[in-house]
Amino acid sequence: MVTEYDAREATADVDAFNYEPHGAVERAAALVADEMGLPRSWLNQQASSYVPRHADWRRSSSFDHPNLHLYAIAPEHLLAMKVQAGRPTDAEDIATLCRELGITSAQEVETCDARRPTPTSNSAPEA
């Protein structure tokens, strides 16, 4: 939401999917947390189980670095995931995604959610 939709200035964590080598990335994330005073949970894999099996991943157009590639899930899939989660904290993100997608009614949101593919873990693109 921060990098792709400029929805806010910062985020509490970064959702991460299918990164390898897993142990090395976890150790590096722990070092970053210690050096920057972040919680160890700043690199978060908990959302991976909600990602649709055949999600449409897109290379980030707002972030470019030779050693790190960011991918964002298609906005209609992200909207469906946030609606399904039903967290009050996602309300602003849902509104941002609706604007991005041109959705103006609850019925359109429900239609988007009904088309959401079946979730599975580790469905992110290969790095």
NORJO-V864207 format. One record per pair of residues at least 12 apart in sequence whose C-alpha atoms are under 7 Angstrom apart, sorted by the first residue. I is the first residue (numbers start at 0). GAP is how many residues later the second one is. D is the distance in Angstrom with one decimal. If there is no record, write none. Layout:
# NORJO-V864207
i:I gap:GAP d:D
i:I gap:GAP d:D
This chain:
# NORJO-V864207
i:2 gap:59 d:6.1
i:3 gap:56 d:6.9
i:3 gap:58 d:6.3
i:6 gap:89 d:6.8
i:11 gap:30 d:6.7
i:12 gap:29 d:4.3
i:12 gap:30 d:5.9
i:12 gap:31 d:6.3
i:13 gap:28 d:5.9
i:13 gap:29 d:5.0
i:13 gap:30 d:5.7
i:14 gap:28 d:6.2
i:14 gap:29 d:4.8
i:14 gap:30 d:5.8
i:14 gap:32 d:6.6
i:15 gap:27 d:6.3
i:15 gap:28 d:5.7
i:15 gap:29 d:5.2
i:16 gap:28 d:6.1
i:16 gap:31 d:5.9
i:16 gap:105 d:6.0
i:16 gap:107 d:5.7
i:17 gap:104 d:5.1
i:17 gap:106 d:5.8
i:28 gap:14 d:6.7
i:47 gap:73 d:5.1
i:47 gap:74 d:6.2
i:48 gap:70 d:6.5
i:48 gap:71 d:5.3
i:48 gap:72 d:4.3
i:49 gap:31 d:6.6
i:49 gap:69 d:5.0
i:49 gap:70 d:6.3
i:49 gap:71 d:7.0
i:50 gap:68 d:5.0
i:50 gap:69 d:5.9
i:50 gap:70 d:6.5
i:50 gap:72 d:6.8
i:51 gap:64 d:7.0
i:51 gap:65 d:5.1
i:51 gap:66 d:5.1
i:51 gap:67 d:3.8
i:51 gap:68 d:5.9
i:52 gap:64 d:6.4
i:52 gap:65 d:5.7
i:52 gap:66 d:5.2
i:52 gap:67 d:5.1
i:52 gap:70 d:5.8
i:53 gap:63 d:6.7
i:54 gap:18 d:6.7
i:54 gap:22 d:6.9
i:55 gap:17 d:5.8
i:55 gap:18 d:5.3
i:56 gap:14 d:6.1
i:56 gap:15 d:5.6
i:56 gap:16 d:4.5
i:56 gap:17 d:5.9
i:56 gap:68 d:6.8
i:57 gap:13 d:5.3
i:57 gap:14 d:5.3
i:57 gap:15 d:6.2
i:57 gap:16 d:6.7
i:58 gap:12 d:4.3
i:58 gap:13 d:6.3
i:59 gap:12 d:6.0
i:74 gap:22 d:6.3
i:75 gap:36 d:6.5
i:76 gap:39 d:6.2
i:78 gap:15 d:6.1
i:78 gap:18 d:6.2
i:79 gap:32 d:6.4
i:79 gap:33 d:4.5
i:79 gap:36 d:6.3
i:81 gap:12 d:6.8
